[in-house]
Amino acid sequence: MKISLEGQVAWITGGSSGIGLSIAKTAAKCGARVAITARDKTEIQEAIDEIVADGGTAMSAPADISKSNELEEAVRLIYQAWGQIDFVCANAGVNGTWAPIDELTPEEWSHTIDLNLTGTYLTIHHSLPYLKKSRRGSIVIMSSVNGTRMFSNTGASAYAVSKAGQLALGQMLALELAPSKIRVNVICPGAFESAIHDQTERRNLEKIESEVEFPEGKVPLLDGEMGDPQQVANLAVFLASDLAAHITGTPIWIDGAQSLFQG
């Protein structure tokens, strides 16, 4: 059976690159009209051009997800344009700074928590009135294996805490929003090809790294190689579709068994 999002409006934060872009493109191929939120308007337009060139429909809703007023305006623009929001993917986030906890500054801690956890809250908070009108709404929160099933990445304390918080938020909201027929699920990716790795600041981790020798590569299913963002996109779109109509409050680890190996 083909996955279909026909008639749906999908809002993807962090949708201009990496996993978010793959989700946006896949949602459009499955029939959804797609709104993309990111900070860089040029990158958003490039993503829209790709979707339109492939026969899809997309619009720009720029915002910094840590700023409530900007997200509120982004949601208003989407609803004004299309009159509905059915699928929200809270994907935007950062790896932030990885450093020993006594060297991690309060500002670095807050930056990661504000973007990853508070940004997810704000995304859901502002879209919820429109999702409730849909009566078939779906929320997918992009968490991580870190902080949910894997704790071996030393120095990633702020990141892991933000991702654990996203999982807890998703499961709380699955119950809270069930009477409104809104499903909430949490995807926990392992290592996937993405520019986010290059944007991670790693500082003095050799001070706290555990002496463990892993075989070559850390992703058993792929002989150590990273996964393809398209694999995460396929899962996210499935969770937004009617094929997942009875799935809510569920964390799904998509990592080629990496977290079982490294947990």
NORMO-V162339 format. One record per residue. N is the residue number from 1. RES is the residue in one small letter. PSI is psi as a letter, one per 20 degrees, with the letter a starting at -180 (none if undefined). Layout:
# NORMO-V162339
n->[N | N]
res->[RES | RES]
psi->[PSI | PSI]
This chain:
# NORMO-V162339
n->[1 | 2 | 3 | 4 | 5 | 6 | 7 | 8 | 9 | 10 | 11 | 12 | 13 | 14 | 15 | 16 | 17 | 18 | 19 | 20 | 21 | 22 | 23 | 24 | 25 | 26 | 27 | 28 | 29 | 30 | 31 | 32 | 33 | 34 | 35 | 36 | 37 | 38 | 39 | 40 | 41 | 42 | 43 | 44 | 45 | 46 | 47 | 48 | 49 | 50 | 51 | 52 | 53 | 54 | 55 | 56 | 57 | 58 | 59 | 60 | 61 | 62 | 63 | 64 | 65 | 66 | 67 | 68 | 69 | 70 | 71 | 72 | 73 | 74 | 75 | 76 | 77 | 78 | 79 | 80 | 81 | 82 | 83 | 84 | 85 | 86 | 87 | 88 | 89 | 90 | 91 | 92 | 93 | 94 | 95 | 96 | 97 | 98 | 99 | 100 | 101 | 102 | 103 | 104 | 105 | 106 | 107 | 108 | 109 | 110 | 111 | 112 | 113 | 114 | 115 | 116 | 117 | 118 | 119 | 120 | 121 | 122 | 123 | 124 | 125 | 126 | 127 | 128 | 129 | 130 | 131 | 132 | 133 | 134 | 135 | 136 | 137 | 138 | 139 | 140 | 141 | 142 | 143 | 144 | 145 | 146 | 147 | 148 | 149 | 150 | 151 | 152 | 153 | 154 | 155 | 156 | 157 | 158 | 159 | 160 | 161 | 162 | 163 | 164 | 165 | 166 | 167 | 168 | 169 | 170 | 171 | 172 | 173 | 174 | 175 | 176 | 177 | 178 | 179 | 180 | 181 | 182 | 183 | 184 | 185 | 186 | 187 | 188 | 189 | 190 | 191 | 192 | 193 | 194 | 195 | 196 | 197 | 198 | 199 | 200 | 201 | 202 | 203 | 204 | 205 | 206 | 207 | 208 | 209 | 210 | 211 | 212 | 213 | 214 | 215 | 216 | 217 | 218 | 219 | 220 | 221 | 222 | 223 | 224 | 225 | 226 | 227 | 228 | 229 | 230 | 231 | 232 | 233 | 234 | 235 | 236 | 237 | 238 | 239 | 240 | 241 | 242 | 243 | 244 | 245 | 246 | 247 | 248 | 249 | 250 | 251 | 252 | 253 | 254 | 255 | 256 | 257 | 258 | 259 | 260 | 261 | 262 | 263]
res->[m | k | i | s | l | e | g | q | v | a | w | i | t | g | g | s | s | g | i | g | l | s | i | a | k | t | a | a | k | c | g | a | r | v | a | i | t | a | r | d | k | t | e | i | q | e | a | i | d | e | i | v | a | d | g | g | t | a | m | s | a | p | a | d | i | s | k | s | n | e | l | e | e | a | v | r | l | i | y | q | a | w | g | q | i | d | f | v | c | a | n | a | g | v | n | g | t | w | a | p | i | d | e | l | t | p | e | e | w | s | h | t | i | d | l | n | l | t | g | t | y | l | t | i | h | h | s | l | p | y | l | k | k | s | r | r | g | s | i | v | i | m | s | s | v | n | g | t | r | m | f | s | n | t | g | a | s | a | y | a | v | s | k | a | g | q | l | a | l | g | q | m | l | a | l | e | l | a | p | s | k | i | r | v | n | v | i | c | p | g | a | f | e | s | a | i | h | d | q | t | e | r | r | n | l | e | k | i | e | s | e | v | e | f | p | e | g | k | v | p | l | l | d | g | e | m | g | d | p | q | q | v | a | n | l | a | v | f | l | a | s | d | l | a | a | h | i | t | g | t | p | i | w | i | d | g | a | q | s | l | f | q | g]
psi->[p | p | p | p | k | p | i | q | p | p | o | o | q | k | j | i | r | c | g | g | g | h | g | g | h | g | g | g | h | j | i | q | p | p | p | p | p | r | h | o | h | g | h | g | h | g | g | g | h | g | g | g | h | j | j | r | p | q | r | p | m | q | q | o | i | i | o | g | h | h | h | g | h | g | g | g | g | g | h | h | g | i | j | q | p | h | p | p | o | n | h | q | r | q | h | b | p | o | r | q | h | i | i | p | q | h | g | g | g | h | g | g | g | g | g | g | g | h | h | g | g | h | g | g | g | h | i | g | h | h | h | h | h | h | j | k | q | p | p | p | p | o | c | r | h | p | i | h | i | p | k | i | n | q | i | k | g | g | g | g | g | h | h | h | h | g | g | g | g | g | h | g | h | h | g | h | i | g | h | j | k | p | q | p | r | p | p | n | q | c | o | q | o | q | i | h | h | i | j | p | o | p | p | k | h | h | h | j | p | q | n | p | o | q | r | p | q | j | n | g | h | k | k | i | q | q | r | p | h | h | h | h | g | g | g | g | h | g | h | i | r | i | i | k | h | j | o | q | k | p | p | o | p | n | j | k | j | g | h | h | h | i | none]
